[in-house]
């Protein structure tokens, strides 16, 4: 199984043979994806800090916010232009290193989501201090954090689908924003506003390639976000768009909506509004 996973990783991350992977029969690709996520999911399912704990914390929250409005805050540079006074009384979802904006925001997010192994590994102490209800990916999260009433772990199910039930697993997709959309759906939110999802990166390179930052970060709201010496992965914007379309379609089928209020954002999957317009109309 380890050889299959290693070969699969090479195939999936090499631009030169990506087309060959895409040309494989659906059944072969399904077997590969299954071999990647199932052992971790089974570990989560049987662990005391996995399924039982996650269900205990999340089950009472299922659909609790039905009919409510929520704001998912990406981490793009556009967040620096946000009028935080508009969001003080809103339900908010913070992602990755959003806590670096705590002083400017003047409030803590209601929920916090982190799925990236590199972020969980390098900033565990800081993430541990986040006061919001934390949903962390099981793979890297459960070895660095203690399961408690404020911290739960969710396993990745590599099915290329939108998952309604994050208490049973989520699809990490290609962006933490997609994981937050699945959480918001599970909680019952019917109207989601996106901010800070700039969908544009100054740093270029092969998608998912791990690099070490050589200096200040131009891709996020703070130059220290992935500052000098930090390891991070080049985003897969095309893959993110595929996941966002899944989220848009699932929300629409349920009579719910997602709008994009990112100031100057490049994403074109969702209807566009300014933040003020979205708060007024939704």
N, C-alpha and C positions, 0 to 999 in steps of 0.2 A: 504493500500500500504506500509506503514512504517513497518508493521509486516512482510510482504512478503520480503522486503529488508533486515530486520534484520535476518530473517531465512536464506535467501539466502547467506548473508555474512558469517554466521556461517558454512553453508554447504560448501561454496567455500574455506574457509580458514582453515577448519579442515581436516588434512591429513587422519584421520580415516574414514571420510565419503565422501571423494572426489570421490571415486569409485561409491558411490551411486548416487551422482550428475551426473557423467558421464553416468550412466545407464538410466537416465531419458529420456523420449521421447524428440525428438528434439523440438517439439512444446512447451512443458512445459519449457524447458530451454530458448527458445526464449521469452516466456512471462515474465520470470524472468528478463532476460537481458533488455527487453523493459521497464519494470517497474523501472529499475535502471537509465537508461539514458534519457528516453523521457521527464520527467518533467524538467530536467536541460536544455535539448536541446530546449524545447519550451520556457523556460525563456530567453535563449540566442536569440532565433529567434525573440522574441517580444521586447527585450530590445534595447534601443537607443545605448548602448555601445556594443551590441552583433552583430547580423547579419549585420545590416546596416553599422556599423563602420568597421567590419572585411572585408566586401565586398569592401568598399570604398578604403581601404588600399591595400588589396591583389589583387583585380581584375586587376589593371594595371601591376602586376608582373607575372600574369599567363603566363607561357611559355616564359618569357623574357630571360631566360638563356638556351634556347634550344640549344643543341650541346655543352654546356659548361661542365667543370669539376669542381666538388666540393669535399671538404674534410669534413667529419663528424668526429668530435673529441669527442671520449668517454672520460671517466674520470678515466681510470685505471692507475695503477702505471707505466705502460710502457710509458706513456706520458713524464715521466721524462727523457727518453732516446731519445726524439725527437730532430732532428736538425731543429729548428724553422726557420732558414734562408731559408729552402726549401719551406716554406709555406707563405712567406710574400706577394707574389703576387697572391695567390690562393683565391678563394671563399671558406669561411669556415663556418661551423655550430658549434657553441659552445653550450654546454649543462650544465644545473644545475649550479654547482659552478666553471665553467671553468675560471671565472674571477680571481680566486686565482692564476692563472698562468700568469696573464697579464704582469708582469714585465719580466718574462722569455721569453714569446712569443714575446714581442715587437710589438704586433699589436692587434687590437680588432677583434673578429670574425665578419663576414658579417651578420650572422643571429644568433639568440639566441632562444633556445627552452627549456621550463620547463613545465613539466606536473604533477609532484608529489606535492600533497597537503602539505606534511610535509616540503618540501623544500621551497615552496612558502610562507608558514606560518612563518617559522623560519628565513628566510633570505630575507624578503621583501625589507628592506632598501638597502641591497647590490644589489639585482636584479634590483631595481629601478634605480641604477646608471649605469647599463649596457648601452652602447651607441649603440649597434647593434639593428636592427629591432627585437623586442621581440614578440614571439608567446607563449602565456601562456594559460594553460588550464583554461577554463571558471569557473569551479567549485570553485576553491580556488583563482584564479587570479583576478576576477572582483571585489571582495570585498576588495582587498588590493592595487590595482593599478588603475590608471586613464587611460582610453582609450585615446590615442593620435596618432599622425602620426607615432610614433615609437613603439607603444604598441597595440597589438590586442589580442583578446581572441578567442579560438577555443573550441567548446564543444566536449565532448567524445561521440562517437557513439559505443556502446558496441556490435558490430556486428561480431567480430572476422574476419574482412576482412581488406584488404589494401584499403585505401581510396585515390583516385586520387585527390579529390577536398577538400583540407583542408579549403577552404573558406566556406564549408558547414558542416564541422566537421571532426574529425579524430578518429582513433582507438588508444587509448593510449597503448593498448597491455600490455606488461609487462616491457617495457623499453622505456625511453625517446629517445633512438637511433632510435627506430621504428617510433616514431612520426616525427623525423627529416627526415627520409627516405621518408615519405609521403609528407612533405613540399618540399623536394628537387625535388620530382617527379612533384608536382604541378608547381613549378617554371620552370621546363623544363630541369633540369640537365640530361645529358645523361650518364655521367660517374661519379661515386661516389667512393671515396677512404675512407675507414674506418681506423682510428688510435685510439689507446687508448681503444679499445673494448676488454679488456683482457678476459672477460667471465670466470672469476675465482675469488672467494671470500674466503678469509681466515676465516672470520666469518661464522659460520654454524648455521642453525636453520630452522624451518618450513618456507616454502616460503610465502612471504608477511607478515610475523609476524612483528609487530612493536616492536622495542627494543630501549633502551637508551644506547648510547655508554658509556663505562666505562673508556675509555682512548683514546690514539692516534688511528687514523684510519689507518689500514694496507691495506685497500681494494681500496684506491684511490690514486691519485697522490700527495696528501698532507696529512700529519698526522692530519691537522686541518679540513679536508674536512667534515667528520662527527666526530668531536672530542668529548671530554668528555662532557656528558650532552645532546648531540644532539639526537633527536628522528629520527629514520629512519627505513625503512622496509627491511627485508631480501629479496634479489632478487629471482625471479622465473626464473632460468636459462633455465629450460625445456620449460616454456611458452615463454620466449624470443626467443628460437630457432624456435618455431612454427611460431612466427611472422616474424622472419628473413627469413624463407623459403617463406612466403607469399610475402615479399618484393622482394626477389630474383626472384621469378617466375613472378611477375608483371613487374619488370624492363626488364626481358628477353623477355616477350611477346611484349613489346614496343620497342625492339631493343636497350635497354639500359643495362648498366652493373654496378654491385657493386663488388669491390674487397676489400679484407681485408689486410691492410698493418700494422696491429698491431704487434709490436715487441714482439714475444713470446706469442701471444694470443692463447686461447684454443678453440675459435669458429671455427667450421669446415664447416659452411654453404656456405661461399663464397670462390672464388679462392684466394689463398695466394700469396702475393708479398711483397717485401720490399717497403718502401716508395719511395726510389730512383727509383726502378724498375717501380713502378706504375706511377710516374710522368714522366718517360721517355717513357713508352709504351702507356699510355692512352691519 
